[in-house]
Amino acid sequence: MVLERFWSAQAIRMIALIGLLLVIVFLGFGHSLVHDFAPIDDTLLVRENLAIRGLSWENLRYVFTHFDPELYIPLTFVSFQINYVLGGLSPFGFHLGNVMLHVANAYLVFLMLQTFLKDRSGKSRFSSTGVAAFAGALIFALHPLHAEAVVWIAGRKDLLFTFFYLLTLVLYLRGREGAHRNAWYWGSVLCGLLALLSKATAMTLPVILLLVDWFASVAESRDSPLRRRLLFINKIPFFILSFLFAFIALSGKERIVGSSSMLDTGLVAIRSFGHYLWQFFVPIGFSVFYQQRDPITLLDPYFAVPLIVILILSAVSWYFRRSKPWIAFGFLFYLTTLSPTFFNFHKGLISFYAVDRYAYLPSIGVIFVVMMLLQHFLKKIPPTIKSQIHLNSPAFAQATVGRQFSILNFLSLIFIIVPLVVLSRHQTRIWDTPESLYAHAVAVDPASVPARATLAQALRQMNRNSEAFAILKEGLTYGDDVSYHLEAGNIYAANGQVGDAITEFTKASKMKPDLPEPIFSIGNLEEHRGNIDLALEYYSKALALDPSYVGARVRIADILIDRGELAEAEEQLVEALRWNESYFGANVQMYRLRMKQGREEEAKMYLERAKALRPGEAIDPLTP
């Protein structure tokens, strides 16, 4: 009898909700299953990453002792290893994994919102139990702001850490409410550790748990110094783990943190705060690049307006902290979970103020406030109007939320689902090809340097060099940039116009003398001209600017092997493989080196690794 009640009241409800979320998510993001690997990071992290080729002890040891190369995300790599075991390097399996994780996260959002959307008596704040939580889960599941995290395979780290982050909150909340508190608590600590192993951005967990305790204490009208002390003590394991992983994260980001002043960092953080709010409520104009080009100053409305919004929200949160604590909770959840991204506004030559996937978890705070505002609005509807539109639907109630369901609720859900499905499907299709992805970025911001440079690169790789040049020339009307000269040099080199290519690379080097890429490119062209000594000089200069420049080490080693300077070549290749053991060229050259040294067994190992990295690429057989 108990088992029957369980299946009728709990399991069926859970299965129905997950099934409905699954269908809805596939409507929005299912098209990503036919995508190939994306042109950004997917090759580095998945396609040409030997460490994800199976669940061997060696692979596990590697991912738990190395960065990616900037982030420490070992559990994310383990999830890629599982994908490889199940389906090899087929992108379908990796995309399916992302979609299923997003479905799981949407369900966890439902569970969390269902707990928070209860009044002080423990009853639902809404007349239809769970409808508000489900509406919030729908917004999370379908919002096009989340497309980047779901559609991009490398976005797995944001999906995975959010899964364990939300699971930590759900278990912690369960421990507050019922029996077996120790089991729920230590389960939440374990999930917190797994979240940090997925991505160190989860370091905000202890602060959010304190925020949860504060919100619950206000809602439950029970607080005392002893209770506050005990609640703080049980956060100690979370704080210890967060500080540890924050230190690890800073180790990987050492060259990025500190590349701008604290004032500039603060102002760009303010802009990003406002940008994500705008994109949430006005879900158009998404891009893979949000370049920060203009001077950073409070006189710019892009910085001033978000600052005013922050000050207003802070004042409102403080004023209503007792009567309407949900305002402060949602605002602080959004701000706190977004804060780790405030120090990550540089990558390569790009300075940017936003990345869509960074808002994946913080958006839950905004969704919570929206649901509470909706509840406040529904309370204002006169009873006479409610009685006219109310409808009982026992069948739907039994299958989903178990309570009365109204026409108003149904229409509200349809109003949420339809436009968000349309928008999310459109955003998913933008990721169909590198050309469509970067062309859209140019359409959103025609002055975006990274958008134009990467679009020109994509066109060049398709041998559409004249179109690539046109994209770069049009970009010059918005201002010159080193990236344009780098890509122009690559196009000239592809056309065999070596002199013009060297001219462009030289311009790029003069514009940014500490940049190794143009110097390396000149060395590569000189090598093809037969000027080996000059090429070696350029490669050495590039390496001096960036010791992690694996390509430069590989070209130096190639020259040294040809000259018979095998010990020096080995030194370069060992360092290259230390930086990236899955670098194709390093494995090929190490194969050559070992063959020259008469170490054929080792040579075969490197040859097999090179073939595994690029199965279709021909590698000349060598003999000692």
N, C-alpha and C positions, 0 to 999 in steps of 0.2 A: 504493500500500500504506500509506504514511504517512497519507494523507488518510483512508483507510478506518478506520485505527486511531484517528485523531482523532475521527471521527464516532461510532465505537462506544464509545470509552472516555471521552470528555470531553463532546462536544456533546450526545449523547443523555442522559447523566447530568445535565447542567446543565438541559436542556429539561424532563426529567422532574421534577426538583426544583422548578423555577420553575412548571411547570404544576400540580404538586400544591399548592404554596403559593398559587397563584392561586385554585384551587378552594376551598381552606380559608379564605382571606381573604374570598372572596365569600360563603361560608356564614355567616361571622361578621358582616361589615359590608356585604354587598351590598345590603341593604335601603335603605341611604343613597342609592342611585341614584334613588330615587323622591322624595327629599326636595326641598323648596323651599330657597331661601336661608334661613339661620338668622337669628333676630332680633337676634343679637349681632354687630356689626361687618361682617357680610356685605354689608349695604347700603352702608356707608361705603367698604369696600375693593373691592367688586366691582360690585354692581348700579348704584350711582350714582357710579361712579368713571370719569370720561372718560379717564383716563390708561391704562386697560387696554383701551380700545376699539381694538385693532389694534397692529401692530408698526411704527408710523411712527417716523421719527427724532424727531419732536417728543415723542411719548409716551415713547420711550426716554430722551430727555434729561430729561424731567420726573421719571420714577421714580428716575433715578440722582442727582438733585439735590434730592429732597424726602424728608421723613419721612412716616410713614403715619397719623397725624401724630406718633406717639411713637417708632416704631421705624424704623430704616433697613434696608429689606428690598427693594432694587431687583430682585434676581433672582426673588424671589417674585412681584413684579408682572409681570415678564417672562413667567413661567409662566402667569399669568392672561391676559396678552395673547395667548399662544399658544392658550389655551383659547377666547378670543373669536374668533380667526381661524378656528378649526376648527368652532366650534359656536355662535357668538354668545353671547347671555346666557342660554342654556338652562342651568339648574342641573345637569342631568344630566352635561354634559361636565366641569364643575368637580368634581363628586363623583367621577366616574370617574377623573379625574386624581389625586385624593387616594388612591383605592383602589389604583391602579396604583403610585403612589409607595410606598405601604405594602408592597405585594408586593415591590418592588425592595429596600426596606430589610430585609425579612425574609430575602431571599436573601443580602444582604451580611452580615447577622448570622450566617447559616450559614457563610459563607466565613471570617469572622473567628473564630468559635468553633472551626471545624475546624482553624485554624492554632494556636490557643491550647491546644486539647485534645490536644496531642501531648506525649509524654514526651521525655526528654533524648536519646533515640536518634533522634528524629524520627518514631517510630511513634505510631499512635493510642493514647491511653490506654484506649480501649474495645476490646473484642474485635471489635465490629462497627464498622468504620470509618465515621465520619460520622453514626452514629445519635445520638450525644450532641449533636452540633452541630445536627442536624435537629430534635431534641426542643427544644433551646433556641430555634431559629428558630420553631418552632410556638408556643411560649409567647409569644414576642414578637409573632407574627402575630395571635394570637387574644386576648390579654389584654384584658379590658374596660377596664382602666386607660388603654388607648390609644384608646378610642372617640372621645373629644373631638377628638384630633388628626386622626383619620381622617374622622369624620363631618362635622365642622365645616369648611366651605370656608375660612374665615379661618385655620384651623389648618394650612393649606398650608405656612406658613413653618417650622413645626416638622418637618414631613415632609421638606421640601426641604433644609433645613440638615443634618438627620440623614443624608440620602442622601449628600451630598457629604462629610460628616464621616466616615461609615463607609467611603466610597470612598477617602478620604485614608488611613485606617488600613490598608485592604486593599492599596493600592498601596505604601505604606511597608513593610508586612510582606513583600510580594513582593520589594521591592528588597533587603531584608535577606537573603533566602534564595537568590537566584539571580543570573543574569547581567543585563547591561543595567541596572546599579544606578542610574546617573545618570538614565536615562530614567524609571524607576519613581519615583525621588526627586522629580524636577521635576514629574512628573505628580501626585504627592501634594501638592506645593506649590500647583499650579494648582487642584486640587480643594479644598484648604484655603481658598484665596481665594474660590472659588465658594460654599463653605459660609458664609463670613463675609458675603458679599453676599446670601445668603438670609436670614440672621439672625445678629446679632452674638454670640449665645450661643455660637457656635462658637469664641469667643476662648480656650476652654480647651484647644484642640488641642495646642499645644506642650507643655503639662504632661502631657497624656495620652500623647503620643509619648515623652516621657522615661520615663513609667511603663511603656510598652511595652518600651523598651530595657532598663530595669531587670529587668522580669519575664523577658525573653528571656535576659539575661546570667546570671541565677540558674539558669534552666532549662537553659541550654547549658553552665553551669560554666566560662565564660570571661569574664574581666573584667581590665582593666588600666587604669592612669591614662591612658595614651595613648588607649585605645579610648573611655574615658569622655569625654575631652576632644574627640575627633572627633565623638562622638555629640551632644555639646552644641552644637558649632559648627554642625552641620547643622540645628539647630533655630532658628538665628538668623532666617532668613526668616519662619518661623512666628511667632516672638515679635514681630518688627517689624509684621507684618500684624495680629496680635492686639492690640497696644497701639494701633495706629492705629484699629481698629474699636471698641475699648473707648472711646476718646476720642469717636468719632462717636456711639456709643450713649449715653454720658453727656450729650451735647449735647441729644439728643432727650428724655431722661428727667430733665432738670435740675430740673423742678418736682416730681418724684416722689421722687428720691433726697434723703435728708436730712429727710423729713417725719416721721421718728421717731428716737428716740435710738439710739445704737449698741447699747446694752444690749438695748433692746426688739427691735431688728432681729436681734440674735444669738439671742435666745430664740425669736422666731418662726421663725427659720431652723432651730433645733433641733427645734421642733415639726413643721415641714414635713418634715424628714429622717425623723422617725419616722412621720409620717402616710403617706407614700408607701410605706414598707416595710410598714406594716400593710395598706394597700390592695392591695399586691402579693400578700401571702399570704392575706388575707381579702378577696377581691374583691367586696364588696357595699357599698352605701351611697354610691355615687358621686354627685356633684352638680356642677352648673355654678357653684355658690357655696359656698365654705368660709369663712364670715365669722368674723373674730377679734373677739369681743365682750367676753369676760371680761378682767379685769386680767391683765397679762403679768407673771408671777412664777414663780420656781422652786418655790414652794409648791404650784403647780398640777401635778397628775400629768401633764397634757398636755405640760408642759415638762420636768418632772423625769425621767420615765421615758425619753423619747428621749435625754436627756443621759447617763443611766446606760448605755443601749445603745451610744451613741457611745464612751463610755469603755471599755466591755468590748470592743467590736470593735477599738478602737485597741490595747488591750493584747494581744489575741489576735493581731492582725496583726503586731505587733512581735515577739511571742514566737516565732511560726512563720514569720518572714520568710525564713528559709533553707530549712527543711524543707517548708513549705507556702506558698510565695509567692503562690499563687492567692487566698488569703484576703485578703492586703493589696491585691493587684491589683484584685479585685472591689470591695472596700470603698472604695478610693481612686478607682476609676473612677466609682462611684456618687456619692461625695461631691464630686469635682471637677467632673463634668459638671452636677451640680445647683447648684453654688455661684453661678453668675451670677444665678439666680432669687432668691437670698437677699436681694437689695436691691430687690425689686419686689413689695411687699406692700400697695400702695395704688393704687386707681384710682377717681377721682371721690370719692364719699362712702363707698366700701367699703374696709375693711381686711380682708384675707384672709390665710390662712396656707398655702393650697395652691391649685394649679390642675392638673388632671389631666394636661394635655398637657406640663407641665414635666417630668414623669417619663418621657417617651417615650424619650429617649436614655439617661438614667441607669439605667433598668431593665435595660439590657444587663449592667451590672456585677453586679446581683443574679442575673440568669439565669446568668451565668458561674459564680458561686459555687455555685448550686443544682446545676448540671451536674457540677461537681467533687465536690460532696458525694454526688451520685448514683453517681458512679464509685467513690468510697470505699465506699459501701454495697454496690455490686455485688461489689467485691473480697472482702467479708466472707462472701458466699454460698458455702457449702461446694461443692466440685467435684461431689460426688454429686448434689446438687440441680440444679446447672447442667446436668449430663448428662441428667437426666430431662426437663428442659423445653426442651432445645435442638432446633432444627429447622433444616435447611438448605433454603433457598428460592432456587435459582439464578436463576429468572426475575425475582423481585423484586430480587435482588442486582444483576443486570445492568442493570435499569431505574433503580435508585436509587443505592445506595452501593457496589455492587461487591464486597461481602463477605458473610459468613454473617449470617443474620438469625435471631433467636431468638423463640420465643413470648413470652418475657419482655419483649423489646424491643417487640414488636408490641402487647402488652397495655399496656405503659407509654405508648406513643404514643396508643392509643385512650383511655386514662385521662386524658391531657392534652387531647385534641381535643374530646371530647364535652362535658364540663362548660364548657370555655371557649367553645365555639361557642354554647351555650345562653345563657351570661352576656353574651357580646358582642352577640348578636342582641337580647337584651332591652335592653341599654344603647343600642343603635342606635335602637330603636323609641322610646325616651324622647325622642329629638330629632325626632319626627314633626312636631310643631307647637309653637309658642311656649307654648300652654297646657299641653301634656303635659310640656314641658321644665321650666317653672317650677313646675308643680304637683308634679312629682317632687322638685324642690329643697326645696319646702315640706314634703313628706312626710319627707324625710331629716332636715331641721332645721326644725321648726315655728317656732323663734325667729329664723330668718334674715330680716333686714330686706330685703336686696336680693331674696331669693326672693319674698317677699310683695309687695314694691313692683312688681316686674316682672310677677308674675302678675296683680296688680290692673290694671296697665297693659294687659296683653294682653286681659283681660276687658273693660276699658273700650273698647278699639278694636273689640271685637265687639258694642258696645252692650249689654253685660251689666253695667250699672252697679251694680245692687243686689248682685250676687255680688262685684263688685270691692270694694264697701264692706265686705261681710262679711269678706273676707280681711284688710282693713286693721284692722277692729275686733278681730278675733281676735289679730292681731299686737300690738295695744296691751296685751294681757294679759301679754306678755313684756317690755314696756317701750316707752316712747315713743321716737320717732325722727323726724328732720327729713324723711326720705324718705316717711313715712306722710302727713305734712301736705302735702307737695308733690303726691303722687298724689291725695289727697282733694281738693285744690284743683282739679286737672285734671278730676276726676269732676264736681264741682260746676259747673265751667265748661262741661263738655259738656252738662250738664242745663239750662244757662241760668241757674243760681243764682249770679249774679255776686257778690252781697254775701257769700254763704257762701264762695265761692272766694277772694275777697280776704282774708277772715278767716283761712283756712287758710294762704295764702301768707305772710301777715303773721306768723303763728305760726312758720312755717318760717324766715323771715328773722330773727326774734328768737332762735331757737335756734342759728342759724349765720349771724351777720351778714356774714361774708366770702363767702357763697354767692351767686352772681349769679342763679341760676335763679328763685328766688321773686320777686326784684325785677323781673326781666324779665317774668315772668308777670303781675304786677300791672300793669305798663306795658301789656301786651297787652290786658288787660281794660279799662283806662282808655281805650285807643285805641278799642276797640269801643263804649265808652260815649259817645265823642265828645269826651273830654277830652284833646285832642291835646297841649297844652302839658305837662300832667301826665304823659302817656305818655312824651313825649320826655325828661322829667326822669328817669323811672324807667329808661328804656333807657340813658341816659347813666351812671347810677349802676351799672347792671349791667356796662357796658363798662369803667368805671373799675376794677371788681373783677377783671375778666378781659379784657384787650385782645384775646384770641383768640376772644372770643364773637362768632362770625360772625352768629348770628341777631339779636343786638342791633344790629350795624352795618347789617344789611339793613333792619330796621324804621326806624332813624334815617334811612337814605337814602330810604326810601319817603316819609316825612314831608317831608323836605327837597325832594324832587322835586316834591311837590304844592305846596310853597310857592315853587317857582321858584328855590331856592337850589342851583343845579346844581353849582357848583364844590365846595361842601361835601359834597353827595351823592356826587360822583365820588370824593372823598377816602375816604369810608367804604367804597364799593364796591370800590375798588382794593385797600384793605387786606383786605376780606372775601375777595376772590378770591385774594389772596396767601396767606391762611391755608388756603383750600380752594376751588380753582378749579372743583370739581364740586358746589358748593352750589347747589341748584336756585333758591332765592329770590334769591341774589346775581346769577345769570345773568338771571333775569326782570327784576329791577330795573335791571340794566345795560342791558338791551334798552329799557326805558322811558326811561332817561336818554339813551341815544344817539338815540332817536327825538326826544326833546325838543330835543336839540342839533342836529338835522338831519343826523346822521351815520348815514344809513339802512343803508349797507352793513355797518358795524360792528354796528348794531342787529340785522340779520338773522343775523349770526354768533352772537350771544348767544341769540337766539330759537331757532335750530337746536340749540344746545347744551342749552338748557332742555328742548326737546322730546325730545332724545335721552336726557336723564336720566330723564324721566317721560313716556314716550310716550302714556300714556292720559289725562294730565291736561290739561284745557283751559286755554289761555292767551289772555286777551283780546287781540285785535288792536288795535294802537295806531297813531295817525297823528300826525305832527309838528304 
